[in-house]
Amino acid sequence: MASWVRFIGLSVPLTIIKSWLYALTTISSSIFVLLPIALITYNNYYHALIPRNSSFVVPLSFTSSPDGSYVTSSVISPSGKLDALELVLGKWEDVDLELSYVFEVCLYVVCKPKTELYAIDKLSYAYVFTDTKTSTESESGGVPEKQEVMVIDDRVFHTGSFVLNCDPYSIYAANNHIIPYNLRFYFAPYLTLILQSTTMRLNHFEIRGDKVSGLSDFQVRLSLPEGSVEDFVIDDNESFLKVDVVWTGFRYYLVKYYYSCYLVGTAFFFGVMAGFGIFVSYAMLFFNNRASVNSLSGSKKRL
C-alpha cells in the first residue's frame, strides 16, 4: 500500500490522513452522540432531585359580598375533598412532609377609569379556614343535578394588607420602564403596555409540608374600604395562589443557579462519558497491538 495519497490535488502522507480521520470521527461522535446523552442524563438527574410537580398554582375566582364590604376567593381544598366538584386544581397530593412551602397570592387587578382623582386604597386580607358541607339537589329520578358548597364557619390563620394605587401614571411607570408616559402614543402599540392593570402579590408566608397536608379548606378574603369596590375589578383568569417549595442545601443551588448548574452538570457527565470512552478505546487498542505482537513473535519462532 502506498504511504502517500493524493487529497485535493496534494500528496499527503497516509498516516496524516488516518490521524485526521480518527480525530474527526472522535470529535463528531462526542458532539452528536455523547453530548445529547449528557444533556439527557443531567436533565433526568435534576428532575430526580427537583420533581416537576413540587411547585404549582391554584387558580382563584373572586366574588363580592352583597354589601360590597369584602371579596372572597373560591374555596381552596388541600385535603382534596372538593376535587369531585372540580372547584380547585393543584398537586396537593405531591406535597413533601419534610419540606417547607411558601404560599403567595397573585391578584391581577384592573383599575376602572374615573373622572375624578384616582384613590389610593389600603386593602386588608385574611386567609380563613372554612368548614364546608355539600348539598345536593336531585331530580325526580334521583340523579344529582346540582352540588353546592356552603361555608358554615370561618377561622382566620393569616392576615396582612397592601396598598393599591390606581393612579394611571404610577401603573404606566410600573409596566413601562423605558418609554415615558407623555410619549406613549408616538410608539407602536406593541412597544408599550397602556392597560390600567397591575399584578399585586400578597405577602407570602411559609408553612411546613406536614402542616400543609393537614390544612382544612380555606379561602382568601379581601376587606374593602367603603366605596373602593367602584375603583377596581379582579380578573379571575390571571389570579392564582402560588405554592413554592423552599429548597435547602444542594437543591437550593440547583434551583437558584439553574443555567450555571445545567452547564456544569452537562460538562461533568460529558467528561465522565468521554473519559470512559477514551479509556475503553485505548484499552482495546493496547490489547489488539499486544495480540498482534504475540502473533508475530510466534510466527518468527516457527520460522
N, C-alpha and C positions, 0 to 999 in steps of 0.2 A: 504494500500500500504506500502510495506517495506520501511523503511527510509535508508536502506543500499543496495547497488547493487555491484555486482562483475564486475570489469573492469580490464581486462588483468591479471586475477588471483588475484586481490587485492579487498578487500572490501572497497568501497568508499562511503561516505555519499551522499545521493541523492541530498542534497542541493548544494554540491560542483559540482556535475555533471550538475545541472541546471545552476549554475552560469557560469561554464566553457563553456557550450554550448551557453549561451546567449552572453558571451563576444566574442566567436569565430564567432558567427553569425553577431554581430555588426561590428567587425573588417573586416570580409570578405565582407560584404555589403558595408562598407565605401570604401574599396580599389577597389573593382571590379565594383561598381555602382557609388558612389559619386565622386571618383577621376576622372574617364573618363569624367563625366559630368562637373566637374570643369575645366578640360583641354579644353573642347569644349567651355564652357562659356567664358573663358578668351580669347581664340582664336577669337571668334566672337566679343568680346569687343575690342580687339586690332585692328582687321581689320575694325571695325566701325570707329575708330579714325584714323587709318593709312590705307587708301584704297590700294588695291593691285596694281592698275594702277597709283598710284601717281608718281612713278619714272619709267622711261622707257628708251630704247635705240633706236636709229635710225641708221640702217646700212648705211655705206658710201662706195661708189666706186669712185676711183680717175682715172682721165685721164690726160695725159701730153699734153701740148700745142705743136704745130708743131715745134716751135723753141727750145723747151726744157727749156724755161725760168721760167715756173711755172707749178704746178699741181693743178687741180681743182676737187673738190668733186662733187658728184651728187647733184641735187637741193633738198633742204630741205624745205618742204611746211607746216608750222604751220597752215595756213588757210585751208588746205585740198583741195586746188584747183587742185592739181596734183594727188590726190588719184585715180582718174579714170584711170590714166596712170600707176598705180602700181609702181611708182618710189620711194616712201618712205613708211616706216612702222612706226607707232607711235600711241600714245594715246593723241594727242594734244587736242582732244575734252574734256578730263578729267582734263584739267588744271584749278586749283582753282585760281580765280582772287584775292583772299585775301592773298595768299602765295607768297613767293619768290622762284625762281628756279635757279639752277646753271647749266650752260652749260659747258661741258667738252668733248673735242675731244680726243679719244684714237686712236693712229696710231700704227699698227703692222708693223714695218719696218724690212726688211730683207736686210742685207748688202751683196753686191756682193763680191766674192773673187777677190783679186788683188795681183799681184806680187810685186808691189812697196809698199811703206809705206802707211798705211791707213790714209786718210784725216779726219780731224775734221771740219765739216761744221756747220756754223751758218745759220739756216733757219728762215726766217720771214714768218708769216702767217697773214691772214686777213679774217674776216667774212664780206662778201659782200652781200648786197641786190641785187636781180636780178629781174627786171621786165620781165616777160615771156609772151609769146604768143604761141599758139599751131597751127601747120599747119597740115592739113590732106590731104593725097593723096588717091584718090578713083579710083577704077577700073571702067570699062565701065558700070557696073550695079549700080553704085552709092553707093556701100558698102565701108566704110572706110577700107583701107588696112594698113595704117601706120600713126602714130601720132608722132610728134616731138616737143620738147621744144627748143625754140631759145632764147638766152639771148640777150636782146637789150639795157640794161643799167646796170651799176654797181655803187653801193654806199657803201663805207666802213663804218661799225659801230663798229668794234672792231679789234684791231691789237695786235701782240705780236711776240715773237721769242723764239727759243730754240736751243740748241746745240746738234748735232747728232755726236756721237763718234763711228765710225765703227771699232775701234781697237779691234781685236779678244780677247785680254787679258782683256780689260775692259768689253766687253759683257759677257765673261765667268764668270768673277768675279761678275757681276750683277745677273747672272742666277744661280750661284752655290756658296753657302756661306760656304760649309764645305770642299769639296774635292778640293785640289789645282790643278792649271792648268796643271802642269807637271806630275801629277799622274792620269789624267783623263782616260787614256787608261788602267789603271790597275783595274778599277772597272767596274761592269756590266753597260751596256748602260742605263738601266732604273734608275740608281742612279745619272746620270749626264745629263745635258742638254747642248749639244755641238752645237746646232743650232746657226748660226750667225744672230740672230734676237733679237729685243728688242721692248718693248712697250713704246712709247712716249706719255705722257699726256700733252696736251697743257694747258697753264694757264687758269683756269676756270674763268668765270665771272658770276655775279649774276644779275638777272633781275626779276622784279615783274610779277606776273601772269597776271595782266590786260594788261601789255605791251606785254607779250608773245602771248596773243590771238590776238593782233593787228599787229604782225610781218608779214612782207611780205616774199615771198620766198627768201631764201638766200643760199649761198654756202660757203665752206671753201677753201681758195686759199693759196697754199704754193709757195712762191717765191724761186727759186733755184739759187744758185751761178753758175757761168759758169763752166761746166764740172761735177757738182755734180750729175747730172742725171745718170751718169755712176756708182755711188757709191752705190746706194740702190734702192729697189723697195718697194712699199706699198702693203701689202696683203689686198685686199678688203674683204676677208672673216672674218677677225679679226679686222677690223677698224670700228669705230662707233662713233656717237655722243651720249653722256650720259646726260640725263636730270634728275637731282635730286632735290627733294623738300628740302628747308631749313626749317626744323621743329623748332618751338619755343614753349616755355612754357612746359607744362606737356608732350606733344607729343615728344619733343626733348629727354627727358629722357627715354621714352618708346622705342625709336629707338636706342639711344646710348647704353643703358644698356638692350639690348633685353632679354638676357637669365636670368639676375637677376630679371628683372621685370616679366618675364614669371613665374619664381618660386614663387615670392612674390604674384603675382596676382592669380596664381592657388591655393596657400595656403590660400589666403583670401577667394576666392569663396568656396573652400572646407570647411573652417572653418564655413562660414555662413550656408552652406547646412547641415553640420554635426551638428552644434548647433541647427538649426531649427528642424532637425530630432530627436535629443535627447530631445528637449523641447516637441515636439509632443508626443513622446513615453512615457515620464514620465507624461505628462498631461493625456494621455489615461489610464495609469496605476493608476494614482491617482483617476480618476473618476470611474474606474472599482472597485477599492478597496472600494471607498465610497459607490457605489451601493451595493456591497456585504455586507458591514457593515449595511446599512439600511435594507436590506432584512433579515439579521439575527436578528436585533433588532425587526423588525416587526413580525417575526415568534415567538420570545420569548414572545412578548406581547400577541399574540394569545394563547400561551400555558398558 
